[in-house]
């Protein structure tokens, strides 16, 4: 059965999604148990689609071994006393009493390596786009002035064709509020071979929108289902759940199947002192004052609470197939370089190949055609 690969979800369809459980009528799974069982069933081969659908699914499960820089992966139970700065070799921390990690590189070496990886990321994204297959999602979270926009600006220098841009999610309103939270994520995904940036995305829902522990658990379960489905390239409902096959392995035509996606999820950490300086800089800079709201200033005294909420939510959402990285970002240069290293190495693991010619021309045919074109114009040269 044909699967829609490009449609934009606009209404709640009648697409069969992941079943709540296989228990009896008097029993039920919690949201987390349901999703864990669903993923286990996929990993154990208990759920299979029709061949034409299965052929588009990622052939192997992702594991933590597919991700670099594991020292920076955030894990449950490790969300207290997090560092706020990667200190360059030979330098001292910016703030007294700060919790830090040490870089093996000097500030100058960090900048040089950042420049080299900028070029590498750009080249690999061009190759990825030429293949028009697997895509990359970079998800950046953090409190106000954590440096999310700067990360995109200074780490990723890419061809506009290779990106579907950046979106900053806020509280759901209007049409968004009429759907499940994953719906707006499904509407803003990278196209085949592209990269996409989400600024304060679905984990912001856990921190700010979910009011009870039960709400948080359900939201985290839905996020895990979304990320697994997108990572594997499974058919998805427009509401952002995995669409299960019927007895013949087919799914409803309203399901959306995209090429597999890789996630780089990052929580940026800054100290309250650094946040204060950055907010003050914005207030004094006419070109940046638009970034500061009264809510930002009112929220500054609650910085530790907000940062802790993000850390707990994103640690809970850190998985083998989409781990969460925590990057201290009081020092922007060392933070940029570390994200550049992660992105460069993830793209390397994705193994994009240099684009070939579309017509399948041999090297000799290309050489002959190029020679003819040059001969055509050489008499016009001054």
The 8 nearest C-alpha neighbors of each residue, nearest first, counted from 0:
[[1, 249, 2, 250, 252, 51, 52, 49],
 [2, 0, 252, 3, 52, 51, 250, 249],
 [3, 1, 252, 4, 255, 256, 254, 0],
 [2, 4, 255, 5, 6, 254, 256, 1],
 [5, 3, 256, 255, 257, 2, 6, 258],
 [6, 4, 3, 7, 255, 257, 256, 190],
 [5, 7, 3, 4, 8, 255, 253, 9],
 [6, 8, 186, 9, 5, 237, 185, 255],
 [9, 7, 237, 10, 6, 186, 185, 182],
 [10, 8, 7, 11, 237, 186, 182, 12],
 [11, 9, 12, 8, 237, 178, 238, 177],
 [10, 12, 238, 13, 237, 9, 178, 8],
 [13, 11, 14, 10, 253, 237, 236, 238],
 [12, 14, 15, 11, 253, 251, 236, 16],
 [15, 13, 251, 12, 236, 16, 253, 254],
 [14, 16, 242, 243, 13, 251, 17, 250],
 [17, 15, 242, 243, 241, 240, 14, 18],
 [16, 18, 243, 241, 242, 19, 240, 15],
 [19, 17, 20, 16, 21, 243, 33, 15],
 [18, 20, 33, 17, 28, 21, 27, 30],
 [21, 19, 22, 18, 28, 33, 27, 36],
 [20, 22, 23, 19, 18, 27, 28, 24],
 [23, 21, 20, 26, 27, 24, 28, 25],
 [22, 24, 26, 25, 21, 27, 20, 28],
 [25, 23, 26, 22, 27, 21, 20, 28],
 [24, 26, 23, 27, 22, 28, 21, 20],
 [27, 25, 23, 24, 22, 28, 20, 21],
 [28, 26, 22, 20, 29, 25, 24, 19],
 [27, 29, 33, 32, 20, 30, 19, 26],
 [28, 30, 32, 31, 33, 27, 217, 19],
 [31, 29, 33, 217, 32, 220, 28, 34],
 [32, 30, 220, 34, 33, 29, 35, 216],
 [33, 31, 35, 29, 34, 28, 30, 36],
 [32, 34, 30, 36, 31, 28, 35, 19],
 [33, 35, 37, 31, 36, 32, 224, 38],
 [36, 34, 32, 38, 37, 33, 39, 31],
 [37, 35, 39, 33, 34, 38, 32, 40],
 [36, 38, 34, 40, 35, 39, 33, 41],
 [39, 37, 41, 35, 40, 36, 34, 42],
 [38, 40, 36, 42, 41, 37, 43, 35],
 [39, 41, 45, 37, 43, 38, 42, 46],
 [42, 40, 38, 44, 46, 39, 43, 45],
 [41, 43, 39, 44, 40, 38, 60, 45],
 [44, 42, 40, 41, 45, 39, 46, 38],
 [43, 45, 41, 46, 42, 40, 47, 39],
 [44, 46, 40, 43, 41, 47, 42, 39],
 [47, 45, 41, 44, 40, 48, 244, 243],
 [46, 48, 248, 45, 44, 49, 53, 244],
 [47, 49, 248, 53, 244, 52, 249, 50],
 [48, 50, 248, 52, 51, 249, 53, 247],
 [51, 49, 53, 52, 54, 48, 248, 47],
 [52, 50, 54, 53, 49, 55, 0, 48],
 [53, 51, 50, 54, 49, 55, 48, 56],
 [52, 54, 50, 56, 48, 55, 51, 49],
 [53, 55, 51, 52, 56, 50, 58, 57],
 [54, 56, 53, 52, 57, 258, 232, 51],
 [57, 55, 232, 53, 54, 231, 233, 58],
 [56, 58, 231, 59, 259, 232, 55, 60],
 [59, 57, 56, 60, 54, 231, 55, 53],
 [60, 58, 57, 61, 231, 56, 42, 62],
 [59, 61, 62, 58, 57, 42, 231, 320],
 [60, 62, 320, 65, 59, 319, 63, 64],
 [63, 61, 319, 64, 320, 65, 60, 66],
 [62, 64, 319, 65, 66, 320, 61, 322],
 [63, 65, 62, 66, 67, 61, 319, 69],
 [66, 64, 63, 62, 61, 348, 67, 345],
 [65, 67, 63, 64, 345, 68, 69, 62],
 [68, 66, 69, 341, 344, 65, 345, 64],
 [69, 67, 70, 71, 341, 66, 72, 340],
 [68, 70, 72, 71, 67, 66, 324, 63],
 [69, 71, 68, 72, 73, 67, 324, 325],
 [72, 70, 69, 324, 325, 68, 73, 326],
 [73, 71, 324, 69, 323, 70, 325, 74],
 [74, 72, 314, 324, 323, 325, 71, 77],
 [73, 75, 314, 77, 76, 72, 317, 315],
 [76, 74, 314, 77, 315, 78, 73, 311],
 [75, 77, 78, 74, 79, 314, 311, 73],
 [78, 76, 75, 74, 79, 73, 314, 81],
 [77, 79, 310, 76, 311, 81, 75, 80],
 [78, 80, 81, 77, 307, 76, 310, 311],
 [81, 79, 82, 78, 98, 77, 83, 307],
 [80, 82, 79, 78, 83, 98, 268, 77],
 [83, 81, 98, 99, 84, 327, 80, 100],
 [82, 84, 327, 269, 268, 270, 329, 99],
 [85, 83, 327, 329, 99, 328, 330, 86],
 [84, 86, 100, 101, 99, 333, 327, 102],
 [87, 85, 101, 102, 84, 92, 100, 90],
 [86, 88, 105, 102, 106, 90, 104, 89],
 [89, 87, 105, 104, 90, 102, 103, 86],
 [88, 90, 87, 105, 91, 86, 106, 104],
 [89, 91, 87, 88, 86, 92, 105, 106],
 [92, 90, 93, 86, 89, 87, 88, 94],
 [93, 91, 94, 86, 90, 97, 84, 95],
 [92, 94, 91, 95, 329, 97, 330, 84],
 [95, 93, 97, 92, 96, 272, 273, 270],
 [96, 94, 97, 93, 92, 98, 91, 272],
 [95, 97, 94, 98, 92, 99, 93, 270],
 [98, 96, 95, 94, 99, 92, 83, 82],
 [99, 97, 82, 83, 96, 81, 84, 100],
 [100, 98, 82, 84, 85, 83, 97, 101],
 [99, 101, 85, 86, 84, 82, 102, 98],
 [100, 102, 86, 85, 87, 103, 99, 88],
 [101, 103, 87, 104, 86, 88, 85, 100],
 [102, 104, 88, 101, 105, 87, 86, 109],
 [105, 103, 102, 88, 108, 109, 87, 106],
 [106, 104, 88, 87, 108, 107, 109, 89],
 [105, 107, 109, 87, 108, 110, 104, 88],
 [108, 106, 110, 105, 109, 111, 104, 112],
 [107, 109, 111, 105, 110, 106, 104, 112],
 [108, 110, 106, 112, 107, 111, 104, 113],
 [111, 109, 113, 107, 108, 112, 114, 106],
 [110, 112, 108, 114, 113, 109, 107, 115],
 [111, 113, 115, 109, 114, 110, 108, 116],
 [114, 112, 336, 110, 116, 111, 115, 109],
 [113, 115, 117, 111, 112, 116, 110, 118],
 [116, 114, 112, 118, 113, 117, 111, 119],
 [115, 117, 119, 113, 118, 114, 120, 339],
 [118, 116, 114, 120, 115, 119, 154, 113],
 [119, 117, 121, 116, 115, 120, 122, 114],
 [118, 120, 116, 122, 121, 117, 123, 115],
 [121, 119, 123, 117, 343, 122, 118, 116],
 [120, 122, 157, 118, 124, 119, 123, 156],
 [123, 121, 119, 125, 124, 120, 118, 126],
 [122, 124, 126, 120, 125, 121, 127, 119],
 [125, 123, 127, 121, 126, 122, 128, 120],
 [126, 124, 128, 122, 123, 127, 129, 121],
 [125, 127, 123, 353, 129, 124, 128, 351],
 [128, 126, 124, 351, 192, 130, 125, 129],
 [127, 129, 192, 131, 125, 130, 126, 193],
 [128, 130, 126, 131, 127, 354, 125, 192],
 [129, 131, 127, 128, 132, 192, 126, 354],
 [132, 130, 192, 191, 128, 129, 127, 133],
 [131, 133, 191, 192, 130, 258, 134, 127],
 [132, 134, 259, 192, 258, 260, 191, 131],
 [135, 133, 192, 260, 193, 191, 194, 189],
 [136, 134, 194, 261, 260, 262, 193, 195],
 [135, 137, 262, 195, 194, 196, 261, 263],
 [138, 136, 263, 196, 264, 262, 195, 197],
 [137, 139, 264, 197, 196, 265, 263, 198],
 [140, 138, 265, 198, 199, 147, 266, 197],
 [141, 139, 199, 266, 265, 198, 267, 138],
 [140, 142, 267, 266, 145, 268, 143, 306],
 [141, 143, 145, 306, 144, 305, 302, 140],
 [142, 144, 145, 295, 141, 274, 146, 299],
 [145, 143, 146, 274, 277, 142, 278, 147],
 [146, 144, 143, 141, 142, 269, 267, 147],
 [145, 147, 149, 144, 148, 150, 328, 267],
 [148, 146, 150, 149, 145, 139, 198, 151],
 [149, 147, 151, 150, 146, 152, 198, 153],
 [150, 148, 152, 146, 151, 147, 153, 154],
 [149, 151, 147, 148, 153, 152, 154, 335],
 [152, 150, 148, 149, 154, 155, 153, 147],
 [153, 151, 149, 150, 154, 155, 148, 156],
 [152, 154, 150, 151, 149, 155, 335, 156],
 [155, 153, 339, 151, 150, 152, 117, 335],
 [154, 156, 151, 157, 153, 117, 152, 120],
 [157, 155, 121, 117, 154, 158, 152, 153],
 [158, 156, 121, 155, 159, 161, 124, 162],
 [157, 159, 160, 161, 156, 121, 162, 125],
 [160, 158, 161, 162, 157, 163, 164, 156],
 [161, 159, 158, 162, 163, 193, 128, 157],
 [160, 162, 193, 159, 158, 128, 194, 124],
 [163, 161, 194, 193, 164, 159, 160, 195],
 [162, 164, 195, 189, 194, 193, 190, 165],
 [165, 163, 162, 195, 196, 166, 194, 159],
 [166, 164, 196, 197, 195, 167, 163, 198],
 [165, 167, 197, 198, 168, 196, 164, 187],
 [166, 168, 198, 197, 199, 169, 165, 200],
 [169, 167, 200, 199, 166, 198, 170, 197],
 [168, 170, 171, 167, 199, 200, 203, 172],
 [169, 171, 172, 168, 208, 204, 207, 203],
 [172, 170, 176, 175, 169, 173, 180, 168],
 [173, 171, 176, 175, 174, 170, 177, 169],
 [172, 174, 175, 176, 177, 171, 178, 170],
 [173, 175, 177, 176, 172, 178, 171, 9],
 [176, 174, 171, 172, 177, 173, 178, 183],
 [175, 177, 172, 171, 174, 178, 173, 179],
 [178, 176, 174, 175, 173, 179, 172, 171],
 [179, 177, 176, 175, 182, 180, 238, 174],
 [178, 180, 181, 182, 238, 177, 176, 175],
 [181, 179, 182, 178, 183, 184, 175, 201],
 [182, 180, 239, 184, 183, 179, 238, 185],
 [183, 181, 238, 185, 184, 180, 239, 179],
 [184, 182, 186, 185, 181, 175, 180, 187],
 [183, 185, 181, 187, 186, 182, 188, 201],
 [186, 184, 182, 183, 187, 188, 239, 181],
 [185, 187, 183, 184, 7, 188, 8, 182],
 [188, 186, 184, 185, 183, 189, 166, 195],
 [189, 187, 185, 186, 190, 195, 184, 163],
 [190, 188, 195, 193, 163, 194, 134, 191],
 [189, 191, 193, 192, 188, 134, 163, 194],
 [192, 190, 132, 131, 193, 134, 133, 258],
 [193, 191, 128, 131, 134, 132, 127, 133],
 [192, 194, 161, 162, 134, 190, 189, 191],
 [193, 195, 135, 162, 189, 136, 134, 163],
 [196, 194, 189, 136, 163, 164, 162, 165],
 [195, 197, 165, 137, 138, 136, 164, 198],
 [198, 196, 138, 166, 200, 165, 167, 139],
 [197, 199, 167, 139, 200, 166, 138, 140],
 [200, 198, 140, 203, 168, 139, 167, 197],
 [199, 201, 168, 198, 202, 203, 197, 138],
 [200, 202, 203, 204, 199, 222, 205, 184],
 [203, 201, 205, 204, 200, 206, 312, 313],
 [202, 204, 206, 201, 205, 200, 199, 207],
 [205, 203, 208, 202, 201, 207, 206, 209],
 [206, 204, 202, 209, 203, 215, 207, 208],
 [205, 207, 203, 204, 308, 309, 208, 209],
 [206, 208, 204, 205, 203, 209, 210, 170],
 [209, 207, 204, 205, 210, 206, 203, 170],
 [210, 208, 214, 205, 215, 211, 207, 204],
 [209, 211, 208, 214, 212, 215, 207, 205],
 [210, 212, 214, 213, 209, 215, 216, 208],
 [211, 213, 215, 214, 216, 210, 209, 217],
 [214, 212, 216, 211, 215, 217, 210, 209],
 [215, 213, 211, 209, 217, 212, 216, 218],
 [214, 216, 212, 218, 209, 213, 205, 217],
 [217, 215, 213, 219, 214, 218, 212, 220],
 [216, 218, 220, 214, 30, 219, 215, 221],
 [217, 219, 215, 221, 220, 216, 214, 222],
 [218, 220, 222, 216, 221, 217, 215, 223],
 [221, 219, 31, 217, 223, 222, 218, 30],
 [222, 220, 224, 218, 223, 219, 225, 217],
 [223, 221, 225, 219, 220, 224, 226, 218],
 [222, 224, 220, 226, 225, 221, 227, 219],
 [223, 225, 221, 227, 222, 226, 228, 34],
 [226, 224, 222, 228, 223, 227, 239, 240],
 [225, 227, 223, 229, 228, 224, 230, 222],
 [228, 226, 230, 224, 229, 225, 223, 231],
 [227, 229, 233, 225, 231, 226, 230, 241],
 [230, 228, 232, 226, 231, 227, 260, 259],
 [229, 231, 260, 227, 259, 228, 232, 261],
 [230, 232, 57, 259, 228, 229, 233, 56],
 [231, 233, 259, 56, 229, 258, 257, 230],
 [232, 234, 228, 231, 56, 256, 235, 229],
 [235, 233, 256, 255, 242, 254, 241, 232],
 [236, 234, 241, 242, 255, 254, 240, 239],
 [235, 237, 254, 238, 240, 239, 242, 14],
 [236, 238, 8, 239, 182, 235, 185, 254],
 [239, 237, 182, 236, 181, 240, 179, 11],
 [240, 238, 181, 236, 237, 182, 225, 235],
 [241, 239, 236, 235, 225, 16, 238, 242],
 [240, 242, 235, 16, 17, 228, 234, 236],
 [243, 241, 16, 235, 15, 234, 236, 17],
 [242, 244, 16, 17, 15, 241, 250, 245],
 [245, 243, 248, 250, 249, 48, 246, 242],
 [244, 246, 248, 247, 249, 250, 243, 48],
 [245, 247, 248, 244, 249, 48, 47, 49],
 [248, 246, 245, 249, 49, 244, 48, 250],
 [247, 249, 48, 49, 244, 245, 246, 47],
 [250, 248, 244, 245, 247, 49, 0, 48],
 [251, 249, 244, 245, 252, 243, 242, 254],
 [250, 252, 253, 14, 254, 15, 249, 13],
 [253, 251, 254, 2, 250, 1, 3, 0],
 [252, 254, 251, 14, 255, 12, 3, 236],
 [255, 253, 236, 235, 252, 251, 234, 3],
 [254, 256, 3, 235, 234, 4, 2, 236],
 [257, 255, 234, 4, 233, 235, 2, 3],
 [256, 258, 4, 232, 259, 255, 234, 233],
 [257, 259, 232, 133, 132, 191, 260, 55],
 [260, 258, 232, 231, 230, 133, 229, 57],
 [259, 261, 230, 134, 133, 135, 229, 258],
 [260, 262, 135, 230, 136, 134, 263, 259],
 [263, 261, 136, 321, 264, 135, 137, 260],
 [262, 264, 137, 138, 136, 265, 261, 321],
 [265, 263, 138, 323, 262, 137, 324, 139],
 [266, 264, 324, 139, 323, 325, 138, 140],
 [265, 267, 140, 325, 141, 139, 324, 326],
 [268, 266, 326, 141, 327, 145, 325, 328],
 [267, 269, 327, 83, 328, 326, 266, 145],
 [270, 268, 83, 329, 328, 145, 327, 273],
 [269, 271, 273, 272, 83, 274, 329, 268],
 [270, 272, 274, 273, 275, 302, 269, 303],
 [273, 271, 275, 270, 274, 276, 94, 269],
 [274, 272, 276, 270, 275, 271, 329, 277],
 [273, 275, 271, 277, 272, 276, 144, 278],
 [276, 274, 272, 278, 273, 277, 279, 271],
 [277, 275, 279, 273, 274, 278, 280, 272],
 [278, 276, 280, 274, 279, 275, 144, 273],
 [277, 279, 281, 275, 280, 276, 274, 282],
 [278, 280, 276, 282, 277, 281, 275, 283],
 [281, 279, 277, 283, 278, 282, 276, 284],
 [280, 282, 288, 287, 284, 278, 279, 283],
 [281, 283, 288, 279, 280, 284, 278, 291],
 [282, 284, 280, 281, 279, 285, 288, 287],
 [285, 283, 281, 287, 286, 282, 288, 280],
 [286, 284, 288, 287, 283, 282, 281, 289],
 [285, 287, 284, 288, 289, 281, 283, 290],
 [288, 286, 281, 289, 284, 285, 290, 282],
 [287, 289, 281, 282, 290, 285, 291, 284],
 [288, 290, 287, 291, 286, 292, 285, 281],
 [289, 291, 288, 287, 292, 281, 282, 278],
 [292, 290, 289, 288, 295, 281, 282, 293],
 [293, 291, 295, 294, 296, 290, 289, 288],
 [292, 294, 296, 295, 297, 291, 298, 299],
 [293, 295, 297, 292, 296, 298, 291, 299],
 [296, 294, 298, 292, 293, 297, 291, 299],
 [295, 297, 293, 299, 298, 294, 292, 291],
 [298, 296, 294, 295, 299, 293, 300, 301],
 [297, 299, 295, 301, 296, 300, 294, 302],
 [298, 300, 302, 296, 301, 297, 295, 275],
 [301, 299, 302, 298, 297, 303, 296, 271],
 [302, 300, 298, 299, 304, 303, 305, 297],
 [301, 303, 299, 305, 304, 300, 306, 271],
 [304, 302, 306, 305, 301, 307, 271, 300],
 [303, 305, 307, 301, 302, 306, 308, 309],
 [306, 304, 308, 302, 307, 303, 301, 309],
 [305, 307, 303, 309, 308, 304, 302, 142],
 [308, 306, 310, 304, 305, 309, 303, 311],
 [309, 307, 305, 311, 306, 310, 206, 304],
 [308, 310, 312, 306, 307, 311, 313, 206],
 [309, 311, 307, 313, 308, 312, 78, 314],
 [312, 310, 314, 308, 309, 313, 315, 307],
 [313, 311, 309, 315, 314, 310, 308, 316],
 [312, 314, 316, 315, 310, 311, 309, 317],
 [313, 315, 74, 75, 317, 311, 316, 73],
 [314, 316, 312, 313, 317, 75, 311, 74],
 [315, 317, 313, 314, 318, 312, 219, 223],
 [316, 318, 322, 323, 314, 315, 313, 321],
 [319, 317, 322, 321, 320, 316, 323, 63],
 [318, 320, 63, 62, 321, 322, 61, 317],
 [319, 321, 61, 318, 62, 322, 63, 227],
 [322, 320, 318, 262, 319, 317, 323, 263],
 [323, 321, 317, 318, 319, 320, 324, 72],
 [322, 324, 317, 264, 73, 72, 265, 313],
 [325, 323, 72, 265, 71, 73, 264, 266],
 [324, 326, 266, 71, 73, 265, 267, 72],
 [327, 325, 267, 268, 328, 266, 324, 334],
 [328, 326, 83, 84, 268, 267, 82, 85],
 [329, 327, 334, 330, 331, 84, 269, 268],
 [328, 330, 84, 269, 83, 331, 273, 327],
 [331, 329, 328, 332, 84, 333, 334, 85],
 [332, 330, 334, 328, 333, 335, 329, 146],
 [333, 331, 335, 334, 330, 336, 110, 109],
 [332, 334, 336, 335, 331, 330, 85, 337],
 [335, 333, 331, 328, 337, 332, 336, 330],
 [336, 334, 332, 338, 333, 337, 150, 331],
 [335, 337, 113, 339, 333, 334, 338, 340],
 [336, 338, 340, 334, 339, 335, 333, 341],
 [339, 337, 341, 335, 340, 336, 342, 334],
 [340, 338, 336, 342, 337, 341, 154, 343],
 [339, 341, 337, 343, 338, 342, 344, 336],
 [340, 342, 338, 344, 339, 343, 345, 67],
 [343, 341, 345, 339, 344, 340, 338, 346],
 [344, 342, 340, 346, 120, 341, 345, 339],
 [343, 345, 347, 341, 346, 342, 340, 348],
 [346, 344, 348, 342, 347, 343, 341, 66],
 [347, 345, 349, 343, 348, 344, 342, 350],
 [346, 348, 344, 350, 345, 349, 343, 351],
 [347, 349, 345, 350, 346, 344, 65, 66],
 [348, 350, 346, 347, 351, 345, 133, 261],
 [351, 349, 347, 348, 352, 346, 127, 123],
 [352, 350, 127, 126, 349, 123, 353, 347],
 [351, 353, 126, 354, 350, 127, 130, 123],
 [354, 352, 126, 355, 351, 129, 125, 123],
 [355, 353, 129, 126, 352, 356, 130, 125],
 [356, 354, 357, 353, 359, 129, 352, 358],
 [357, 355, 358, 359, 354, 360, 361, 365],
 [356, 358, 359, 355, 360, 354, 129, 130],
 [359, 357, 360, 356, 355, 361, 365, 364],
 [358, 360, 357, 356, 361, 355, 362, 365],
 [361, 359, 358, 364, 365, 362, 356, 357],
 [360, 362, 364, 363, 365, 359, 366, 356],
 [361, 363, 365, 364, 366, 360, 367, 359],
 [364, 362, 366, 361, 365, 367, 360, 368],
 [365, 363, 361, 367, 366, 362, 360, 368],
 [364, 366, 362, 368, 363, 367, 369, 360],
 [365, 367, 363, 369, 364, 368, 370, 362],
 [366, 368, 370, 364, 365, 369, 363, 371],
 [369, 367, 365, 371, 370, 366, 364, 372],
 [368, 370, 372, 366, 371, 367, 365, 373],
 [371, 369, 367, 373, 368, 372, 374, 366],
 [372, 370, 374, 368, 369, 373, 375, 367],
 [373, 371, 375, 369, 374, 370, 368, 376],
 [372, 374, 370, 375, 371, 376, 377, 369],
 [373, 375, 371, 377, 372, 376, 370, 378],
 [376, 374, 372, 373, 377, 371, 378, 379],
 [375, 377, 379, 373, 374, 378, 372, 380],
 [378, 376, 374, 379, 380, 373, 375, 372],
 [379, 377, 380, 376, 375, 374, 381, 373],
 [380, 378, 377, 376, 381, 375, 374, 373],
 [381, 379, 377, 378, 376, 373, 375, 374],
 [380, 379, 378, 377, 376, 375, 373, 374]]
